[in-house]
Amino acid sequence: MNGHFHDPSAMGTTTHTGRGRITAFLLLFCLLPTRALGHPAPGDDSIKARLKACVLAGDLACVVDQYLLLKDIGRAPGWLVAFQGAFATANRKAGECEKVAKLIHEGLTRLGQRPEYLRFTVQGDVRLLGFNEISNGVLVKSHQLATAGNHWAVKLGDKVIDAYTGFGGLPLADYVARLTTASTSHVVYEVIPAL
């Protein structure tokens, strides 16, 4: 025998095999709302908090995942796809910055953030503006941002975000330090209300 038995002469006492507890646990588990099981309902504040944390961390994949979970949808809406596309390598060329800034601004606004537009202007004889891409302290590439002296980006808190920085952005001081122009020119920047 397996050690579990029922003795009819024991006046109604039985030795439990644990099946009753397992059944009760399974019933409780199946009847609990998903929120109690650690899977928040769509629109839940914890999802909103995770979404905001993903935005602040600059984790685009996390942002998309949390947004889809928040809205309980299976496909990213067009504006979110366009927002992701704003950071594509193809947008890292002079003349694309205004379009990219608008896409980033709209995406961040729809994600509940308060982005601002930044305009960088070259003042002086030469109106060329470059951006040094640096990885691990080493110059990787110098990009030409503007040939006519203006470049637009998005500011979120203290970070500047554009196609060159990626969604993670760069602190404003670091971004400005990476901008290059002729020695006879200098760069100024300002927050502007719209493009």
C-alpha positions, -999 to +999 in steps of 0.1 A: +000+000+000+010+036-004+005+046+032-028+064+026-059+045+038-093+049+051-103+029+082-141+027+084-138+018+121-120+051+128-153+069+133-152+092+103-115+102+105-095+099+073-059+105+063-058+131+036-038+126+005-036+163-002-060+161-032-085+184-015-059+211-010-047+208-046-083+211-059-089+242-037-057+258-049-066+251-085-100+266-081-086+296-064-059+300-091-085+298-119-109+322-103-085+349-094-085+379-116-055+383-138-044+414-119-039+393-087-017+369-107+008+395-117-006+402-152-021+437-150-052+445-170-049+467-201-047+504-190-033+495-156-012+521-138+017+496-134+019+493-172+019+530-176+047+533-150+068+506-169+061+524-202+074+557-187+105+539-174+111+524-208+109+559-224+132+574-198+157+545-203+156+550-241+146+514-247+125+515-279+116+478-279+104+480-244+083+510-252+066+492-281+059+461-259+045+481-230+024+503-253+008+472-270+002+457-235-013+490-222-037+493-252-043+456-254-036+455-291-017+431-312-002+455-338+015+488-335-005+517-348+010+537-378+023+566-356+043+541-335+057+524-365+067+558-379+082+567-345+104+536-346+114+544-382+126+578-372+157+563-358+166+543-390+201+547-403+186+560-436+175+592-417+211+601-408+217+626-436+214+663-441+179+674-449+160+647-430+161+663-395+129+683-397+108+652-407+126+631-381+120+657-353+083+658-361+080+620-360+099+618-327+079+647-311+046+631-321+056+597-309+068+610-275+037+632-271+014+602-278+034+582-252+025+608-226+057+628-226+062+666-230+090+669-257+102+702-271+117+711-304+153+723-305+167+744-334+205+745-338+217+773-360+252+780-373+262+816-372+292+828-391+308+826-426+304+788-431+270+773-425+279+737-424+271+717-393+285+683-384+279+657-357+307+634-343+295+599-337+315+585-308+316+550-294+336+540-264+354+573-265+365+569-301+354+589-331+335+565-354+322+589-380+315+626-386+280+631-401+269+662-420+238+675-402+232+706-422+244+724-453+223+756-448+230+762-411+199+747-394+193+714-377+162+703-357+160+678-329+138+670-299+145+677-263+130+655-236+141+666-201+179+671-204+183+648-234+185+656-271+170+629-293+174+626-331+183+600-357+220+603-347+215+597-310+189+570-313+160+568-289+183+569-258+194+604-267+223+623-253+225+649-225+223+684-240+259+693-231+273+661-247+252+666-278+264+702-282+300+691-276+297+667-306+285+694-330+312+707-353+314+737-376+341+758-392+364+778-368+349+810-382+314+800-371+297+789-340+265+771-331+236+785-311+204+766-301+170+774-288+137+757-278+110+765-304+073+759-300+067+741-334+083+732-367 
